[in-house]
Amino acid sequence: MTFFEELKYRGVIKDISSPDLEDKLNNESLTFYLGTDPTADSLHIGHYASFVTAKRLKDAGHHPYLLVGGGTGLIGDPRPTKERAMISKEAVNKNFEGIKNQVQRLFGFDVVNNYDWIKDINTLDFLRDYVEKHSSRQEWTHQSVVPCCFDWFNIKEMSLYPDLGCNKNMFAILAFFYIGMPSIC
């Protein structure tokens, strides 16, 4: 039985997005990641299935990375029912270290923290370099919020910074000319 057939037999693979995947899983060494949020300082049963599957892939010669959302974990997690409680930087770091130590000891995965590469991005650079190129002027929706343009959301948030000289009138003018829509959000 090939590695791909074993994964399919175990119910890990149902559908594939590329016909090349079977050959790559059987004959190449792929690098992949799985992600988790640092909401606790220890692994729990909810991690089990994905971590065991990643361990099988590792044992078959593939290279897993655990991506811990230390940066994104600092901003909460919108859900249809309620927001997850904010966690302090100290707690997020403690949780990251706990998860990292367990994962390295139990599974031997490389562990990375997205906080390391997003911590130095300031608001203006983020809006200019990332939002504008990836989600600007597209409908931004989430089940727990009213549909709203992502640009609109960011201009509104920018109005919270009085040191930028952005007051309510400036916000309305920027929103109208930048987005071309009235204040509806």
C-alpha positions as CSV (number, residue, x, y, z in Angstrom):
1,M,0.0,0.0,0.0
2,T,1.4,3.4,-0.9
3,F,1.5,6.3,1.6
4,F,-1.3,8.0,-0.3
5,E,-3.4,4.9,-0.3
6,E,-2.8,4.5,3.5
7,L,-4.0,8.1,4.1
8,K,-7.1,7.5,2.0
9,Y,-7.8,4.2,3.8
10,R,-7.6,5.9,7.2
11,G,-10.1,8.5,6.0
12,V,-7.5,11.4,6.0
13,I,-8.0,12.1,2.3
14,K,-11.4,12.4,0.8
15,D,-10.9,14.8,-2.1
16,I,-7.7,16.3,-3.6
17,S,-7.2,19.5,-5.4
18,S,-4.4,18.3,-7.7
19,P,-4.0,15.0,-9.5
20,D,-0.2,15.5,-8.8
21,L,-0.7,15.2,-5.1
22,E,-0.7,11.4,-5.0
23,D,2.7,11.2,-6.7
24,K,4.1,14.0,-4.6
25,L,3.0,12.4,-1.3
26,N,4.4,9.1,-2.4
27,N,7.7,10.2,-4.0
28,E,8.7,13.7,-2.8
29,S,9.4,15.5,0.4
30,L,6.8,18.2,0.9
31,T,7.0,21.0,3.4
32,F,3.6,21.9,5.0
33,Y,2.3,23.6,8.0
34,L,-0.5,23.2,10.5
35,G,-1.7,26.1,12.6
36,T,-3.0,26.6,16.1
37,D,-3.8,29.6,18.3
38,P,-2.0,30.0,21.7
39,T,-5.1,30.0,23.8
40,A,-3.7,27.6,26.3
41,D,-0.2,26.6,27.4
42,S,-0.7,22.9,26.6
43,L,-2.0,20.7,23.8
44,H,-5.5,19.3,24.2
45,I,-7.6,16.6,22.5
46,G,-8.7,19.0,19.8
47,H,-5.1,19.0,18.5
48,Y,-4.9,15.2,18.3
49,A,-6.2,14.3,14.8
50,S,-4.2,17.0,12.9
51,F,-1.0,16.4,14.9
52,V,-1.1,12.7,14.4
53,T,-1.7,13.1,10.7
54,A,1.2,15.6,10.5
55,K,3.4,13.1,12.4
56,R,2.5,10.4,9.8
57,L,3.5,12.8,7.0
58,K,6.7,13.6,8.9
59,D,7.5,9.9,9.3
60,A,6.9,9.4,5.5
61,G,9.7,12.0,4.8
62,H,7.7,15.2,4.7
63,H,8.6,18.4,6.7
64,P,5.9,19.9,9.0
65,Y,5.9,23.3,10.6
66,L,3.6,24.2,13.4
67,L,2.5,27.8,12.9
68,V,1.4,29.3,16.2
69,G,-0.7,32.4,15.8
70,G,1.0,34.4,18.6
71,G,0.4,37.7,16.7
72,T,-3.1,37.0,15.5
73,G,-3.9,35.5,18.9
74,L,-3.4,38.9,20.5
75,I,-6.3,40.4,18.6
76,G,-9.0,38.0,19.6
77,D,-11.1,35.7,17.5
78,P,-14.4,36.8,16.1
79,R,-17.1,34.1,16.2
80,P,-20.8,34.0,15.5
81,T,-21.6,33.8,19.2
82,K,-19.1,36.0,20.9
83,E,-15.5,37.2,20.7
84,R,-12.8,35.1,22.5
85,A,-11.5,37.0,25.4
86,M,-8.3,39.0,24.8
87,I,-5.2,37.5,26.1
88,S,-2.2,39.5,27.4
89,K,1.1,39.4,25.5
90,E,2.7,37.7,28.5
91,A,0.0,34.9,28.5
92,V,0.3,34.5,24.7
93,N,4.1,34.1,25.0
94,K,3.7,31.7,27.9
95,N,1.2,29.6,25.9
96,F,3.4,29.7,22.8
97,E,6.4,28.4,24.8
98,G,4.3,25.6,26.4
99,I,2.9,24.4,23.1
100,K,6.3,24.7,21.3
101,N,8.0,22.6,24.0
102,Q,5.4,19.9,23.9
103,V,5.3,19.8,20.1
104,Q,9.0,19.6,19.7
105,R,9.3,16.9,22.4
106,L,6.4,14.8,21.3
107,F,6.4,15.2,17.5
108,G,9.7,16.7,16.6
109,F,8.1,19.5,14.4
110,D,9.7,22.9,13.8
111,V,7.6,25.6,15.5
112,V,7.2,29.1,14.3
113,N,5.3,32.1,15.7
114,N,3.6,34.6,13.4
115,Y,4.2,37.2,16.1
116,D,7.9,37.2,15.1
117,W,7.2,38.5,11.6
118,I,4.2,40.8,12.2
119,K,5.2,42.4,15.5
120,D,7.1,45.3,13.8
121,I,4.5,46.2,11.2
122,N,3.0,49.5,12.0
123,T,-0.6,50.4,11.1
124,L,0.2,52.6,8.1
125,D,2.5,50.1,6.6
126,F,0.0,47.4,7.1
127,L,-2.8,49.3,5.5
128,R,-0.7,50.5,2.6
129,D,1.4,47.4,1.9
130,Y,-0.9,44.5,2.8
131,V,-4.6,45.5,2.9
132,E,-4.4,47.6,-0.2
133,K,-2.8,44.7,-2.2
134,H,-4.8,41.8,-0.8
135,S,-8.3,42.8,0.3
136,S,-8.9,46.4,-0.6
137,R,-12.2,47.3,-2.1
138,Q,-13.5,43.8,-1.7
139,E,-16.5,43.0,0.4
140,W,-15.2,42.1,3.9
141,T,-17.6,39.9,5.8
142,H,-17.7,37.8,8.8
143,Q,-20.6,36.0,10.4
144,S,-20.3,38.1,13.5
145,V,-20.2,41.5,11.9
146,V,-22.3,43.5,9.4
147,P,-20.9,43.3,5.9
148,C,-18.6,46.2,5.3
149,C,-15.8,47.3,3.0
150,F,-12.4,46.5,4.5
151,D,-11.2,50.0,3.5
152,W,-14.1,51.6,5.3
153,F,-13.3,49.6,8.4
154,N,-9.7,50.7,8.4
155,I,-10.5,54.4,7.7
156,K,-12.9,54.3,10.6
157,E,-10.2,52.7,12.8
158,M,-7.7,55.3,11.7
159,S,-10.1,58.0,13.0
160,L,-9.3,56.8,16.5
161,Y,-5.8,58.3,16.1
162,P,-6.2,62.0,16.9
163,D,-2.5,62.6,16.4
164,L,-3.0,61.9,12.7
165,G,-5.4,64.9,12.5
166,C,-8.3,62.7,11.5
167,N,-11.5,63.9,13.2
168,K,-15.1,63.0,12.4
169,N,-15.4,65.4,9.5
170,M,-12.0,64.2,8.0
171,F,-13.2,60.6,8.4
172,A,-16.4,61.3,6.5
173,I,-14.5,63.1,3.7
174,L,-11.9,60.4,3.4
175,A,-14.5,57.7,3.4
176,F,-16.6,59.4,0.7
177,F,-13.7,60.1,-1.7
178,Y,-11.6,57.0,-0.9
179,I,-14.4,54.5,-1.0
180,G,-17.1,56.4,-2.8
181,M,-19.9,55.5,-0.5
182,P,-21.9,57.3,2.3
183,S,-21.5,56.5,5.9
184,I,-23.5,53.3,6.3
185,C,-21.2,51.0,8.4
